[in-house]
């Protein structure tokens, strides 16, 4: 199999790491610095940190963890959650972030993507898209603000708009599969990877290595993000890559 990236996703809440289930209940899974040291030793391809504290939707928590993690980790770091302005994105990148992850803000201001991409390159911009399948209509619905606000835009239209604005990667997150460890939403990942020409990171549902293999073989994603797989089993990036 061609090289595929395995990316641990770290959810930040009150300076701790947590793991959510379907964007709802969460469990504490440790300290961000200690966890980063482990993933650095385990050859993770990169790390993604997302601030999910609904009461702190600004970048100070991200700047704090970036400073501490950068001192112990040599992996590329992507940070998101609460990035609402170009200045916020610029501060993170100038402080050492390799990439910023944009989500809620771009629904109302897609020029934010363009400004970051024009200043730092499209490779520095990941647009995260949180989706839930509406079974009645068999349609994927988009949500912002940690899954609380439904957005009135079709998935394909949104993907077209954000990539045209300069997004260098898409992080597609299945709310339904988040924390369930039942496997990735294969139809969703196929739909997204077939709709864009930029790399796609699939997220939500990994429970064992076969889930990774199935997703890589059945879809066009270039990377898979993992949370519960690494937090609640003895799995790690080294073993995952060896299995693949």
C-alpha positions as CSV (number, residue, x, y, z in Angstrom):
1,X,0.0,0.0,0.0
2,X,1.2,3.5,-0.8
3,X,2.3,5.6,2.1
4,X,-0.8,6.8,4.0
5,X,-0.7,9.0,7.0
6,X,-1.9,8.0,10.5
7,X,-2.8,11.1,12.6
8,X,-3.8,11.1,16.2
9,X,-6.5,13.7,17.0
10,X,-6.2,15.3,20.4
11,X,-9.3,17.0,21.8
12,X,-8.5,19.8,24.3
13,X,-10.9,20.6,27.2
14,X,-9.7,22.8,30.1
15,X,-6.0,21.9,29.5
16,X,-6.7,18.2,29.4
17,X,-7.2,15.7,26.7
18,X,-10.6,14.1,26.3
19,X,-12.3,11.7,24.0
20,X,-15.9,12.3,23.0
21,X,-18.7,10.0,21.8
22,X,-20.8,11.4,19.0
23,X,-19.7,14.9,20.0
24,X,-21.5,14.4,23.4
25,X,-20.2,12.7,26.5
26,X,-16.5,12.7,27.0
27,X,-13.8,10.9,29.0
28,X,-10.5,12.3,30.3
29,X,-7.6,10.6,28.5
30,X,-4.6,12.5,29.9
31,X,-2.1,15.4,29.6
32,X,-1.4,16.9,26.1
33,X,2.4,17.1,26.7
34,X,2.8,13.6,28.0
35,X,0.6,12.3,25.2
36,X,2.6,14.2,22.6
37,X,5.9,12.7,23.8
38,X,4.4,9.2,23.4
39,X,3.2,9.9,19.9
40,X,6.5,11.4,18.9
41,X,8.2,8.2,20.0
42,X,5.7,6.1,18.1
43,X,6.4,7.9,14.8
44,X,2.9,9.5,14.3
45,X,2.9,11.4,11.0
46,X,1.5,14.5,12.6
47,X,-0.7,15.6,15.5
48,X,-4.0,17.5,15.4
49,X,-5.1,19.4,18.4
50,X,-8.7,20.7,18.5
51,X,-10.0,22.9,21.3
52,X,-13.6,21.8,22.1
53,X,-14.2,24.0,25.1
54,X,-17.5,25.7,24.2
55,X,-16.8,28.4,26.8
56,X,-13.4,29.3,25.5
57,X,-13.7,29.8,21.8
58,X,-10.5,31.7,21.3
59,X,-6.9,30.6,20.6
60,X,-5.3,31.1,24.0
61,X,-5.7,27.4,25.0
62,X,-4.1,26.5,21.6
63,X,-1.2,28.9,22.0
64,X,-0.5,27.4,25.5
65,X,-0.5,23.8,24.3
66,X,1.5,24.7,21.2
67,X,4.3,26.2,23.3
68,X,4.5,23.2,25.6
69,X,4.1,20.5,22.9
70,X,6.6,22.1,20.5
71,X,9.3,21.7,23.2
72,X,8.9,17.9,23.3
73,X,7.6,17.0,19.8
74,X,9.2,17.1,16.3
75,X,6.0,16.1,14.4
76,X,4.1,18.6,12.3
77,X,1.4,20.2,14.4
78,X,-2.1,21.3,13.3
79,X,-4.3,23.2,15.7
80,X,-7.9,24.3,15.5
81,X,-11.0,25.2,17.5
82,X,-12.0,28.8,18.0
83,X,-9.9,30.3,15.1
84,X,-12.3,33.0,13.9
85,X,-9.9,35.6,12.4
86,X,-6.9,35.9,10.2
87,X,-4.9,37.4,13.1
88,X,-5.6,34.3,15.2
89,X,-4.5,32.0,12.5
90,X,-1.4,34.1,11.9
91,X,-0.5,34.1,15.6
92,X,-0.6,30.3,15.7
93,X,1.5,29.8,12.6
94,X,4.1,32.3,13.7
95,X,4.2,30.6,17.1
96,X,5.1,27.3,15.5
97,X,1.9,25.6,14.2
98,X,2.5,23.9,10.8
99,X,-1.2,24.1,10.0
100,X,-4.4,25.6,11.3
101,X,-7.7,23.9,11.3
102,X,-10.7,26.1,10.3
103,X,-14.3,25.1,10.8
104,X,-17.2,27.2,12.1
105,X,-15.8,30.6,11.0
106,X,-15.6,29.7,7.3
107,X,-19.3,29.2,7.0
108,X,-19.8,32.9,7.3
109,X,-16.4,34.1,6.0
110,X,-14.7,31.9,3.4
111,X,-12.2,34.7,2.7
112,X,-10.5,33.6,6.0
113,X,-9.3,30.6,4.1
114,X,-8.0,32.7,1.2
115,X,-6.2,35.1,3.5
116,X,-4.4,32.3,5.4
117,X,-3.6,30.4,2.2
118,X,-2.3,33.5,0.4
119,X,-0.1,34.4,3.3
120,X,1.2,31.0,4.3
121,X,0.3,28.6,1.5
122,X,-2.6,26.3,1.1
123,X,-0.7,23.5,2.7
124,X,-1.1,25.4,6.0
125,X,-4.9,25.3,5.8
126,X,-7.1,22.4,6.9
127,X,-10.8,22.9,6.7
128,X,-12.6,20.6,9.1
129,X,-16.2,19.5,8.2
130,X,-18.4,17.9,10.8
131,X,-21.3,15.9,9.4
132,X,-24.2,13.8,10.5
133,X,-26.3,11.5,8.3
134,X,-30.0,12.3,8.2
135,X,-31.5,8.9,7.7
136,X,-34.9,10.2,6.7
137,X,-33.5,12.1,3.7
138,X,-30.3,9.9,3.3
139,X,-28.4,13.2,3.2
140,X,-25.3,14.3,5.1
141,X,-26.0,17.5,7.1
142,X,-23.2,19.8,8.2
143,X,-22.8,21.2,11.7
144,X,-20.6,23.9,13.2
145,X,-19.8,25.0,16.8
146,X,-18.9,21.6,18.1
147,X,-21.9,19.9,16.4
148,X,-24.5,22.3,17.9
149,X,-25.5,24.4,14.9
150,X,-26.9,23.0,11.7
151,X,-25.6,24.8,8.6
152,X,-27.9,25.3,5.6
153,X,-25.5,24.2,2.9
154,X,-25.0,21.0,1.0
155,X,-21.9,19.0,1.6
156,X,-20.8,19.1,-2.0
157,X,-21.4,22.8,-2.3
158,X,-19.4,23.5,0.9
159,X,-16.5,21.4,-0.3
160,X,-16.4,23.2,-3.6
161,X,-16.4,26.6,-1.9
162,X,-13.7,25.9,0.6
163,X,-11.3,24.2,-1.8
164,X,-11.9,27.1,-4.3
165,X,-11.0,29.5,-1.5
166,X,-7.7,27.8,-0.9
167,X,-8.1,24.9,1.6
168,X,-5.1,22.5,1.2
169,X,-6.8,19.6,3.1
170,X,-10.2,18.5,4.2
171,X,-10.7,16.9,7.6
172,X,-14.1,15.1,7.4
173,X,-15.5,14.1,10.7
174,X,-18.5,11.7,11.1
175,X,-20.4,12.8,14.2
176,X,-22.3,9.5,14.1
177,X,-19.2,7.4,14.2
178,X,-17.2,9.6,16.7
179,X,-16.0,7.5,19.6
180,X,-18.0,4.5,18.6
181,X,-15.1,2.4,17.4
182,X,-17.4,0.7,14.8
183,X,-15.4,1.7,11.7
184,X,-15.2,4.7,9.4
185,X,-18.2,5.9,7.4
186,X,-16.9,4.5,4.1
187,X,-19.6,6.0,1.9
188,X,-18.9,9.4,3.4
189,X,-15.2,9.2,2.8
190,X,-15.7,8.0,-0.8
191,X,-18.1,10.9,-1.4
192,X,-15.7,13.5,-0.1
193,X,-12.5,12.2,-1.6
194,X,-14.3,11.9,-5.0
195,X,-15.5,15.5,-4.8
196,X,-12.2,17.3,-4.1
197,X,-8.7,17.4,-5.5
198,X,-7.0,18.0,-2.2
199,X,-5.9,15.4,0.4
200,X,-8.7,14.2,2.6
201,X,-8.3,13.1,6.2
202,X,-11.1,10.7,7.4
203,X,-12.1,10.9,11.1
204,X,-14.5,9.1,13.3
205,X,-15.0,5.4,14.1
206,X,-11.6,3.6,14.2
207,X,-11.7,0.7,16.6
208,X,-9.0,-1.7,15.2
209,X,-6.5,-1.8,12.4
210,X,-8.8,-3.5,9.9
211,X,-10.9,-0.4,10.0
212,X,-7.9,1.6,8.9
213,X,-7.1,-0.9,6.1
214,X,-10.7,-1.0,4.9
215,X,-11.0,2.8,4.8
216,X,-7.7,3.2,2.9
217,X,-8.6,0.5,0.4
218,X,-12.2,1.5,-0.2
219,X,-11.8,5.3,-0.4
220,X,-9.5,7.8,-1.8
221,X,-8.4,9.4,1.5
222,X,-4.8,10.1,2.0
223,X,-4.9,10.0,5.8
224,X,-6.9,8.7,8.7
225,X,-7.3,10.3,12.1
226,X,-7.6,8.2,15.2
227,X,-8.7,8.9,18.8
228,X,-10.3,6.1,20.7
229,X,-8.2,3.5,18.9
230,X,-5.1,4.8,20.5
231,X,-6.6,5.9,23.8
232,X,-8.6,2.8,24.7
233,X,-6.6,-0.1,23.2
234,X,-3.0,-1.1,23.1
235,X,-2.8,0.1,19.5
236,X,-0.3,2.7,18.4
237,X,0.9,4.4,15.1
238,X,3.9,2.1,14.8
239,X,1.7,-1.1,14.9
240,X,-0.9,0.5,12.7
241,X,1.7,1.2,10.0
242,X,3.1,-2.2,10.2
243,X,-0.3,-3.8,9.8
244,X,-1.0,-1.7,6.7
